[in-house]
């Protein structure tokens, strides 16, 4: 791909969408979760049990990292198969 305005050739890794088009792995979620279990620990939910939806919704309104993690968990919840 040729970039505009004199930027020269762009590497395939820098071109948006190229990794998926060339058969790149679609496992971006694994890399997006930096600290597994941090949301569960901050909410005080027991390991092995699902986080209640009401508790997750309340945490999603919180500012900072807690809110970010809760909102991301809500997004990932929609990706579950069979739901």
Legacy VTK file of the C-alpha trace (Angstrom):
# vtk DataFile Version 3.0
C-alpha trace
ASCII
DATASET POLYDATA
POINTS 83 float
0.000 0.000 0.000
1.259 3.444 -0.836
0.669 6.190 1.723
-0.235 9.688 0.686
1.677 12.925 1.207
5.203 11.623 0.974
5.151 9.157 3.843
6.667 6.414 1.723
5.749 2.755 1.829
3.978 1.512 4.920
4.692 -1.853 6.475
1.826 -4.312 6.336
1.742 -4.392 10.143
1.002 -0.650 10.258
-1.858 -0.735 7.757
-5.228 -0.983 9.529
-7.149 -4.176 8.823
-4.284 -5.914 7.025
-3.569 -8.411 9.810
-7.089 -9.771 9.706
-7.189 -9.825 5.898
-3.953 -11.812 5.647
-5.156 -14.497 8.042
-3.902 -12.879 11.244
-5.203 -14.279 14.472
-8.425 -12.760 15.693
-7.447 -13.287 19.347
-7.157 -9.594 20.205
-9.203 -10.043 23.361
-6.469 -12.036 25.077
-4.023 -9.167 24.572
-6.575 -6.543 25.588
-6.980 -7.965 29.089
-3.870 -6.721 30.877
-4.734 -7.717 34.453
-7.027 -10.746 34.574
-9.092 -10.863 37.751
-8.588 -7.203 38.681
-12.264 -6.334 38.223
-13.352 -9.341 40.265
-10.918 -8.425 43.042
-12.007 -4.794 43.190
-15.702 -5.766 43.272
-15.127 -8.445 45.901
-16.764 -11.171 43.795
-15.865 -14.769 44.569
-13.689 -16.673 42.133
-15.596 -19.195 40.027
-18.947 -17.417 40.355
-20.306 -14.915 37.814
-20.304 -11.232 38.740
-23.936 -10.148 39.253
-25.254 -7.973 36.428
-26.458 -5.270 38.812
-23.063 -5.007 40.484
-21.377 -4.829 37.067
-23.782 -2.131 35.842
-23.167 -0.033 38.954
-19.396 -0.402 38.561
-19.654 0.608 34.876
-20.835 4.057 35.977
-17.790 4.529 38.206
-14.916 6.710 37.014
-11.356 5.540 36.479
-10.027 2.035 36.005
-12.903 0.351 37.811
-15.392 1.864 35.370
-13.206 1.059 32.374
-12.847 -2.562 33.415
-16.562 -2.922 34.114
-17.556 -1.398 30.758
-15.084 -3.664 28.959
-16.517 -6.672 30.820
-19.980 -5.698 29.594
-18.682 -5.579 26.022
-17.031 -8.987 26.383
-20.215 -10.390 27.899
-21.931 -9.741 24.558
-19.337 -11.847 22.726
-20.242 -15.086 24.521
-21.331 -17.881 22.215
-24.874 -19.125 22.505
-26.226 -15.967 24.124
LINES 1 84
83 0 1 2 3 4 5 6 7 8 9 10 11 12 13 14 15 16 17 18 19 20 21 22 23 24 25 26 27 28 29 30 31 32 33 34 35 36 37 38 39 40 41 42 43 44 45 46 47 48 49 50 51 52 53 54 55 56 57 58 59 60 61 62 63 64 65 66 67 68 69 70 71 72 73 74 75 76 77 78 79 80 81 82
